Structure formats: structure tokens, C-alpha cells
């Protein structure tokens, strides 16, 4: 079965390609390399022994999207990662985010609507919940007004898919709301390669640990949490990738109860910023240079998942501990800087 993975050379995309190929799926990757490297294919081959098909073009080019689907008319599923994802940049360049994240989604769904049947997995985010009213966060928690254009594209993206599924019953879709993915494949053949200054905590920690960054800033220690720092649900990227395969298999096997479903993907456990730093210090044997600074605008106090639905319905659960995932991130950082 042939599966299209958009943005398949990116961080989560590449790990998902590995898990798909390990399950016997034939994978076609489309990526414009705006935030990825073609060298990632070598890592995928090293792990799986198989080379995925790869096409380098920008999915904002609608004629190229149409041409792609006409040439690959045997695609039976799409896992859609291709999107801009930096919250700060989205505030500065909202139109770029709306064009890239919503225009591309629309083009792909238009092509899938022409097919006899299609399966679609959407890369969504826990940002749709904002500061949730209670923890842990279930899929029924209200979607709050977005804190950024990026967050808004995830909310509106889900609405676009839901509206499409209502009138296109032959499309089956699942939106996966990620919490905080990090880490690297245990083979250390693929991992996170942020361009420029990392937007996420763990790459900033490992880059500080290796000496690439002088110091980590911890934004606030006066939140109403046990140690005063923000709490998030940190999930190993390999666990996250396996959830995409489980979701795809649910659709392929016609096990879905509705043609649009939503699942939270996390560990179910919240970890504070200081706990994540301590995890790094344990696995690396290094003291991390960090300082407490003022709160950052837009940061929610805490967010961690209720994973009951994904565990029960998808038959999936996160397996790696915080330290195991952190060790993989540190191993990867050391490899790419050696």
C-alpha cells in the first residue's frame, strides 16, 4: 500500500517514514527541503534497508500537487506533516502561515476528494486547547481562542478537514493532537535538526550542553506549579511516529467509527522545565548552564494529555521514559556535532 508523507524528511515525518517502512508500507515523500535535508534519506535507508520515493517540490504550487496525484493515482493514504511551525515567526508572518498551512491542506484534500476512497492523517497540536480548564486534557476539552497564527492554523485546519469529511464520506480522517515531541531514533541515524535558534526546549538544552549555546533561559519560576516552572507532556518522537502508523491502520482496516476522529498523543505525565533540565543532567553527567528570566508572553501554565482514548481505541501507548528520550536526544546532539 502506497502512502504519501508530506514533510517526510522533517523531524516527526522522517521517524514516521521509518515506522511505516518497517510495517511494510510503500512510502512516497514530498518535501521542499525548507526545514529539512535530503541527507535524512540516508538515515532512513540505514535503519530500514529501504529507500523511500522522494519528490522535491513546494506543495503551495497547486498545478504540481495536481500533477503529483495524477502520476501517483494508487496512493491510498496521506500523512500530512508539511507545515510551518514556529509560533514566534507566525506572529510576524501570519500570511505565510495561512498560505502554507491552510492552502496546502486544501489542495491535498481537493485531490483526495477526487478519489474513490482516501485515508488522511493530520498533524495537529495540543495548542488548540490553549490553557485548558483542567488537567489532564481530554479530546472533549474545549478548543480555546488561538494564541498565535500558528495555533490558529491547527484549529482551522481541523475545521477544514471536518467540514470536508461531512460532505465527502469516502474520505476518512484522523487528527492527531501532539503534545511535546523530542528525542531521536535509537540508531542515532535520524533526529531533530532545527534550523537556526531552536524553538523547542530540548534542542536548546542539548545545544547548550554541547557548547553551541552559551546559556538556557528558563522563562519564569513563579507559575502555580510545584517548582514554579511551566509543565508540558514530553513524548519520545519514536512513540509518536508509531501512533501515526496505528492511526493509519485503523483507517485502512475500516475500524474507525466515524470518518473524522481526534486523538491526543502524549505520555499522560506532565514534566516541568526544571525536571527536564534535571533529566538532561542525569543522562549526560553534565551541569547545564541556565538562568531564570521573566515569563514569556503566551506560555500556558501546564498542558499534559489524557491518553485514555488513544490507548484504548488505537491500541497504542507511549513507552519511553523522559530519561530514555532525553538520552536519545543527547546521543543525537553528540553525533551531529562530532
Secondary structure, DSSP 8 states (H G I E B T S, - for coil): -EEEEETTTSHHHHHHHHHHHHTT-EEEEE---SS--TTHHHHHHHHHS---EEE---TT-HHHHHHHHHHTTTEEEEEE--S---HHHHHH-HHHHIIIIIIHHHHHHHHHHTSSSEEEEEEEEGGGG-S-SSSSB-TTS-----SSHHHHHHHHHHHHHHHHHHH-TTEEEEEEEE-EEE---TTSSS----SSS-SSHHHHHHHHHHTSSS-EEEE-S-SSSSSSS-EE-EEEHHHHHHHHHHHHHHHHTT--SSSEEEEEES-S--EEHHHHHHHHHHHH-----EEEE---TT--SEE-B--HHIIIII-------HHHHHHHHHHHHHHHH-
